[in-house]
Amino acid sequence: MKFNQDAFGSRLKMLRKELKMTQEQLAAELNIGADHLGKIEVGNRGISIDLLLDLSEKLNVSIDFLIKGNEDRSPQAQILISKMRELLDQLEDIERHQS
């Protein structure tokens, strides 16, 4: 299997647009330039593992989906992920109130 940089960039652009974000907004959140992000989206530039991890978190998708386009999650996995996000949100609230 070979990494398809064009398809990766298309998925990234699609996800960004679904979140109604501009390249500038997402790039600022990732601490990269908008031109850098634009080159990734059109498949002209690769990304580091660190940036891949940040993208996965910011776009709320799996690394597997970003890289291969696989979105094969069982209903049980989706429920588990949802519950984990709820617990993480609750933990963040507790930490904020303790500060």
C-alpha positions, 0 to 999 in steps of 0.5 A: 500500500502506498500513501496517497498524498492527494487523497490525504489533502482532499480529506483534510480540506473536506474536514476543514470545510465541514468545520467551517474553518478557513485555512488561516484559522486551522493553520493558526490553531496548528501553529503553521502558515496558511500557505503550508496548510494549502500545500498539504491540502493540494498534495504538494507537501507532506506532514510530520507525525506531530502535525498529523497527531495535531490534525487528528485532534483538531479535526476530531477524526482518527489518524487512520481516517486521515491517512487511508480514508477508513472510517470503519467504526463499529457502533460499540466503538463509536459509543465508547469514543463518545463516552471517553470524550464526555469523561475527558470534558468532565475531567477538564471541568474539574481541573478548571474549577480547582485552579 
